[in-house]
Amino acid sequence: MPIHPLPQFEADLAAHLKEQEDREAYEKLNAPSSIVVRFGYLRMIGEFPYSGDVKPGCGSKLVVATHRGTEIGEMLTSTCANSGCGKSVTRKEMLKYIENSGGRQYPFFDRGRVLRVATADDLNKQHQLEQRKNEFRMIARGLVEKAGLEMKIIEAEPILGNERVMIYFGAEERIDFRDLVQELVRAIGTKVELRQIGARDEARITADYERCGQYCCCKSFLKVLKPVSMKSAKIQKATLDPLKISGRCGRLMCCLRYEDETYEALRKNLPHRKSRVGTPEGDGIVISTQILTQLALVRLDSHTDVAIPVEELTAPKSKMAPASASTSKRHSMQSPKNSERAADDELGSKSSSKRAPHRKRSKVTNKREGDRKQESSHDSVRAGERPKKKKKRRRRRQRGSTQENTPIPHNNSSSNTPANNRSANHRSGDRSEKQNTDSRSSDGKARSKKKRRRRRRRKPGGDGSGNNGANGSPSES
């Protein structure tokens, strides 16, 4: 009886043979000499040399010595030509990727080395340290509340070598935490490093999945967090509801920036709204546009809306829309007053040079009004009305004259002793000197006022007597 091969057994055999070929090819390759590693809660990247005999693959856990100390890292790829990973990349490709992903802002480090492939003991020790991070976080929060500092403790990160404990916090302003660091060192028993981070870095540490079902971009691959503007959401015509376009960090989602350049290039191909264009069905005005489909909604002159691709739009045959019968009837039904107003408006818009004489007339009328006001003021002066300024001058003059004419009161209640008589004589002498000085100053003021009056008489506009309302009765005060 012949034996017929079954298809499922043949498929299993093919998979077994392929696995055997891969194993033989892997044994022929040498161990990688440089490995790209991801380490830390902030998922920093480093390229470190490796001198071991074991051939690690992508995703292998490694013990690496970095600028922070000895810690656990994850192998991403190798940068040597003959390596143990079939997905290795060259150093040139890696540097090009870093340049395109942020350049100097990319968190790339080359100070360090790969010590060994992580063993089970290393992983268990790291797991024990991870269980203590909640304790470190509570200690830090208690000391912050005690010190009264406005800072939020986000996470504590212990590393494998126990050289230090990284504590991440958020704050709106810079904070002086030197005293806090010393208290944390005493409480934890090892070196403590406080690091201030922003809202996006906080999401990178604490967040997991986004509403799209994938890991947060900042946690999986995005290293340089550039700002995202509201303009990107408006161009992509996304909803402007902040709850729908905000990520786990409370800011605008980073994915809005990925397609920004594409949307900007497609938007330039579209015509502007309310612009007149030509279509295969006739001329019309653009009402709305769609960026991704590259369609324009055009309202034709026949008052019908049509969606036309951008490639079929042409220049319009006529720049203005033809007047319809309804609009002509409206113009014919206008009243004579409205037609006269429209004609006046047209004449005014056509002849802009005719507006200049009106401006000149306004200036002339302003001058005439000013002359009339002056004449009315002169008439009021002739009638006996005095301006306020002249009243003030008369009051000052009257006060000076009253001070000159008022007698100096003597104290009759004082005794007639010789000492009192001497003091009284001395006071009367001082008062007489003051009166003399006041009289001199008042004489000088009177002379200057007389000169002013003469000047006023010479000026035109006064009456024949030359009073100008200056010689009013001095009793009015």
C-alpha positions in Angstrom: 0.0 0.0 0.0 1.6 3.3 -1.0 2.1 6.1 1.5 0.8 9.5 0.3 2.2 12.7 2.0 -0.4 14.8 3.8 -0.3 18.6 3.3 -0.2 19.5 7.0 2.8 17.3 7.6 4.6 18.8 4.6 4.0 22.3 5.9 5.4 21.4 9.4 8.4 19.9 7.7 9.1 23.0 5.7 8.9 25.2 8.8 11.3 22.8 10.6 13.8 23.0 7.7 13.7 26.8 7.6 14.3 27.0 11.3 17.2 24.7 11.0 18.7 26.8 8.2 18.3 30.0 10.3 20.0 28.3 13.3 23.0 27.3 11.1 23.3 30.8 9.7 23.1 32.3 13.2 25.9 30.0 14.4 28.2 31.2 11.5 27.8 34.8 12.4 30.0 36.6 15.0 28.7 38.4 18.1 27.9 42.1 17.6 30.5 44.7 18.5 28.1 47.6 19.0 24.6 47.6 20.2 21.8 50.2 20.2 20.1 50.1 23.6 17.0 51.7 25.1 17.0 52.4 28.8 15.3 54.4 31.6 11.7 55.5 32.2 12.2 58.3 29.6 13.2 55.6 27.1 16.6 57.2 26.2 18.7 55.7 23.4 22.4 54.8 23.4 24.9 53.1 21.3 27.4 51.1 23.4 30.2 48.7 22.6 29.9 45.0 23.4 32.7 42.6 23.9 30.9 39.4 25.0 30.6 36.0 23.3 26.9 35.6 23.6 24.9 36.8 20.6 21.9 38.8 21.8 18.9 39.4 19.6 16.4 42.3 19.2 14.4 42.7 22.4 17.0 41.0 24.7 17.5 42.4 28.2 21.1 43.7 28.8 23.0 45.0 31.7 24.5 48.3 30.6 26.8 50.9 32.3 25.4 54.4 31.5 26.1 57.9 32.7 23.6 57.3 35.5 25.0 53.9 36.7 24.4 50.2 36.1 20.9 49.5 34.9 18.8 47.2 32.7 18.4 48.1 29.1 16.7 46.6 26.0 18.5 45.8 22.8 16.9 47.5 19.7 19.4 46.6 17.0 23.1 46.3 16.2 25.2 48.7 14.1 27.9 46.4 12.8 28.0 44.6 9.5 28.4 41.0 10.8 26.1 40.8 13.8 23.9 38.2 15.4 20.7 40.0 14.5 19.2 39.7 11.1 17.5 43.1 11.5 20.7 45.1 12.1 21.2 48.5 10.6 24.3 50.3 9.6 25.7 53.2 11.7 25.0 55.6 8.7 21.3 54.6 8.7 21.1 55.1 12.4 22.6 58.6 12.3 20.3 59.5 9.4 17.3 58.4 11.5 18.4 60.5 14.4 18.9 63.5 12.2 15.4 63.2 10.8 13.9 62.6 14.3 15.2 65.7 16.0 18.9 66.1 15.4 20.7 67.4 18.5 17.5 67.4 20.6 17.3 63.6 20.1 18.2 61.8 23.5 21.1 59.9 22.2 24.1 58.8 24.3 27.4 57.1 23.6 29.0 57.2 27.0 28.7 53.7 28.4 29.1 50.0 27.5 27.2 46.8 27.5 28.4 44.6 30.4 26.5 41.3 29.7 23.2 39.8 28.8 20.9 40.1 31.8 20.5 36.9 33.8 17.6 35.7 35.9 19.2 37.1 39.1 19.6 40.5 37.5 15.9 40.6 36.5 14.8 39.5 40.0 16.9 42.2 41.7 15.4 44.8 39.4 11.9 43.6 40.2 12.6 43.9 43.9 13.7 47.5 43.4 10.7 48.3 41.3 8.5 47.2 44.3 10.1 49.9 46.5 9.5 52.8 44.1 6.0 53.4 45.6 7.7 53.7 49.0 10.2 56.3 47.6 7.4 58.2 46.0 5.4 58.5 49.3 8.5 59.6 51.2 9.1 62.3 48.7 5.5 63.5 48.7 5.6 63.7 52.5 8.8 65.8 52.6 7.4 68.1 49.9 4.2 68.8 51.9 6.3 69.4 55.0 8.6 71.9 53.2 5.6 73.6 51.6 6.9 73.5 48.0 4.6 73.8 45.1 5.7 70.7 43.2 4.0 67.4 42.1 5.9 64.1 42.6 5.2 62.0 39.5 7.4 58.9 39.7 10.5 57.4 41.3 13.0 55.3 39.3 15.5 53.0 41.1 18.3 51.5 39.0 19.9 48.1 39.2 23.3 49.2 40.7 21.5 51.2 43.4 23.9 54.1 42.7 21.0 56.6 42.7 17.2 57.0 42.7 15.7 59.3 40.1 12.6 61.2 41.2 10.6 63.1 38.6 8.4 66.0 39.5 6.3 68.7 37.8 6.0 72.3 38.7 5.0 75.5 37.0 8.1 77.5 38.0 11.7 76.8 39.0 12.0 75.6 42.6 15.0 75.6 44.9 15.0 72.0 46.2 18.6 71.8 47.6 17.3 71.3 51.2 14.8 68.7 50.0 17.5 66.7 48.3 19.5 66.4 51.5 16.4 65.2 53.5 15.6 62.6 50.7 19.1 61.3 50.9 18.8 60.8 54.7 15.4 59.1 54.3 16.1 56.8 51.4 19.8 56.0 52.1 21.2 56.5 48.7 22.0 59.3 46.2 18.8 61.1 45.0 18.5 63.1 41.8 15.4 65.3 41.3 14.4 66.1 37.7 11.7 68.5 36.6 9.7 67.4 33.6 6.7 68.7 31.6 3.2 67.4 30.9 4.3 65.4 27.8 7.1 63.7 29.6 4.7 62.9 32.4 2.5 61.1 29.9 5.5 59.3 28.5 6.2 57.8 32.0 2.7 57.2 33.3 0.4 56.8 30.2 -0.2 53.6 28.3 -2.8 53.4 25.5 -4.3 56.2 23.4 -7.9 56.3 22.0 -6.6 54.9 18.7 -5.8 51.6 20.4 -2.0 52.0 20.1 0.6 53.0 22.7 1.1 56.7 23.1 3.4 58.0 20.5 5.7 59.7 23.1 6.1 56.3 24.9 6.7 54.1 21.9 8.8 55.9 19.3 8.5 59.8 19.6 11.5 61.2 21.3 11.5 64.9 20.4 8.2 66.5 21.5 7.7 69.5 19.3 4.8 71.9 20.0 1.5 71.4 18.1 -0.6 74.4 17.1 -4.4 74.8 16.8 -3.8 75.7 13.1 -3.1 72.0 12.3 -6.5 70.9 13.6 -8.2 73.7 11.7 -6.4 72.8 8.4 -7.2 69.1 8.8 -10.8 70.1 9.6 -10.8 68.0 12.8 -13.3 68.7 15.5 -12.3 71.6 17.7 -13.6 69.9 20.8 -10.6 70.0 23.2 -11.7 66.6 24.7 -11.4 64.9 21.3 -8.2 66.4 20.0 -6.2 66.4 23.3 -4.0 63.5 24.4 -3.2 61.9 27.7 -1.0 64.9 28.6 -3.9 67.3 28.2 -2.2 69.0 25.2 -3.0 68.7 21.5 -2.3 65.2 20.2 1.1 64.8 18.6 -0.4 62.9 15.6 -1.9 66.2 14.4 1.6 67.2 13.3 2.4 64.1 11.3 0.2 65.0 8.3 0.5 68.8 8.6 2.9 69.1 5.6 0.7 66.9 3.4 -2.5 68.9 4.2 -0.6 72.2 3.6 0.5 71.0 0.2 -3.0 69.8 -0.8 -4.6 73.0 0.5 -2.5 75.1 -1.9 -4.1 73.3 -4.9 -7.6 74.4 -3.8 -9.2 77.7 -5.0 -10.2 80.3 -2.5 -13.8 80.6 -1.2 -16.1 83.1 -2.9 -13.8 83.1 -6.0 -15.2 82.9 -9.5 -14.1 79.8 -11.5 -15.0 78.0 -14.6 -16.4 74.5 -14.8 -17.5 72.1 -17.6 -21.1 73.0 -16.7 -20.5 76.8 -16.6 -19.1 79.5 -14.5 -19.8 79.8 -10.7 -18.6 80.8 -7.3 -16.7 78.4 -4.9 -18.7 77.8 -1.8 -16.6 75.1 0.0 -13.6 72.8 -0.6 -12.4 69.4 0.7 -8.7 68.9 1.1 -8.3 65.1 1.0 -10.8 64.5 -1.9 -9.6 67.6 -3.7 -13.2 68.6 -4.6 -14.7 72.1 -4.8 -18.4 72.8 -4.3 -19.3 75.4 -6.9 -22.6 77.3 -7.1 -23.3 77.9 -10.8 -24.9 81.0 -12.2 -28.0 78.9 -12.7 -28.2 78.6 -8.8 -27.3 74.9 -8.8 -24.5 73.4 -6.6 -22.0 71.0 -8.2 -19.0 69.2 -6.8 -16.1 69.5 -9.3 -12.6 68.0 -9.0 -9.8 70.6 -8.8 -8.3 69.3 -12.1 -11.4 70.3 -14.1 -11.5 73.9 -12.8 -10.6 76.6 -15.4 -10.6 80.3 -15.6 -14.1 81.8 -15.8 -15.4 83.0 -19.2 -17.0 86.2 -17.6 -15.7 88.0 -14.6 -19.2 89.0 -13.4 -22.3 86.9 -13.1 -25.1 87.8 -15.6 -28.0 89.8 -14.1 -31.1 87.6 -13.7 -34.6 88.6 -14.5 -35.6 88.9 -10.9 -32.9 91.5 -10.2 -33.9 93.6 -13.2 -37.5 93.6 -12.0 -36.3 94.8 -8.6 -34.4 97.7 -10.2 -37.4 98.6 -12.3 -39.8 98.5 -9.2 -37.7 101.0 -7.3 -39.4 104.3 -6.2 -38.2 107.6 -7.7 -36.7 108.7 -4.5 -34.6 105.5 -4.3 -33.5 105.9 -7.9 -32.5 109.5 -7.2 -30.4 108.4 -4.2 -28.8 105.7 -6.3 -27.9 108.2 -9.0 -26.5 110.6 -6.5 -24.4 107.7 -5.0 -23.1 106.8 -8.5 -22.2 110.4 -9.2 -20.4 110.7 -5.9 -18.5 107.5 -6.5 -17.5 108.5 -10.0 -16.3 112.0 -9.3 -13.9 111.9 -6.3 -12.4 115.3 -7.3 -15.7 117.1 -6.5 -15.3 116.3 -2.9 -12.4 118.7 -2.5 -14.4 121.9 -2.8 -16.7 120.6 0.0 -13.7 120.3 2.3 -12.6 123.9 1.4 -16.0 125.2 2.2 -16.0 123.5 5.5 -12.7 125.2 6.4 -14.1 128.6 5.3 -17.3 128.0 7.4 -15.1 127.1 10.4 -13.2 130.4 10.1 -16.5 132.3 9.8 -17.8 130.6 12.9 -14.6 131.4 14.8 -15.0 135.1 13.7 -18.6 135.1 14.8 -17.6 133.7 18.2 -15.0 136.4 18.6 -17.5 139.1 17.7 -20.0 137.8 20.2 -17.3 137.8 22.9 -16.4 141.4 22.1 -20.1 142.3 22.2 -20.4 140.7 25.6 -17.4 142.7 26.8 -18.9 145.9 25.5 -22.2 145.1 27.3 -20.4 144.9 30.6 -19.8 141.2 31.0 -16.4 140.3 32.2 -14.4 137.1 31.5 -13.4 134.9 34.4 -9.7 135.5 34.0 -10.1 139.3 34.5 -12.2 138.7 37.5 -9.4 136.7 39.1 -6.9 139.5 38.4 -9.2 142.0 40.0 -9.6 139.8 43.1 -5.9 139.5 43.5 -5.5 143.2 43.2 -8.3 143.8 45.6 -6.7 141.5 48.2 -3.4 143.3 47.9 -5.1 146.7 48.4 -7.1 145.5 51.4 -3.9 144.2 53.0 -2.3 147.6 52.5 -5.2 149.6 54.0 -6.0 147.3 56.9 -4.7 148.6 60.2 -2.5 146.4 62.4 -4.4 145.3 65.5 -2.8 145.9 68.9 -3.1 143.6 71.8 -4.9 145.7 74.5 -5.1 142.9 77.0 -1.3 142.9 77.5 0.2 144.7 80.5 2.0 148.0 80.1 5.4 146.7 81.2 8.5 148.0 79.5 9.4 144.5 78.2 5.9 144.2 76.6 6.3 147.7 75.1 9.6 146.8 73.6 8.2 143.5 72.1 5.2 145.4 70.8 7.4 148.1 69.2 9.6 145.4 67.7 6.6 143.6 66.2 5.1 146.8 64.9 8.5 147.6 63.2 8.5 144.2 61.5 5.0 144.7 60.3 5.8 148.1 58.9 8.7 146.7 57.0 6.5 143.9 55.6 3.9 146.6 54.6 6.6 148.6 52.8 7.7 145.5 50.9 4.1 144.6 50.1 3.4 148.1 48.9 6.4 148.0 46.6 5.4 144.7 45.2 1.8 145.9 44.7 3.1 149.1 43.0 5.2 146.9 40.6 2.1 144.7 39.9 -0.1 147.8 39.3 2.4 149.2 36.8 2.6 145.9 34.9 -1.2 145.7 34.9 -1.3 149.3 33.5 1.1 148.2 30.7 -1.1 145.3 29.9 -4.2 147.5 29.7 -2.4 149.8 27.3 -1.5 146.9 25.1 -5.1 145.7 25.1 -6.3 149.2 24.1 -4.0 149.2 21.2 -5.3 145.8 20.0 -8.2 145.9 17.5 -11.6 144.8 18.7 -12.0 147.1 21.8 -14.5 149.9 22.1 -13.6 153.6 21.6 -13.2 154.3 25.3 -10.6 151.5 25.6 -12.2 149.9 28.7 -12.7 146.4 27.3 -14.4 145.5 30.5 -11.2 146.0 32.6 -12.4 149.0 34.7 -15.2 147.3 36.5 -16.2 148.2 40.0 -13.6 146.9 42.5 -16.3 146.1 45.1 -17.4 143.1 43.2 -15.4 140.1 44.5 
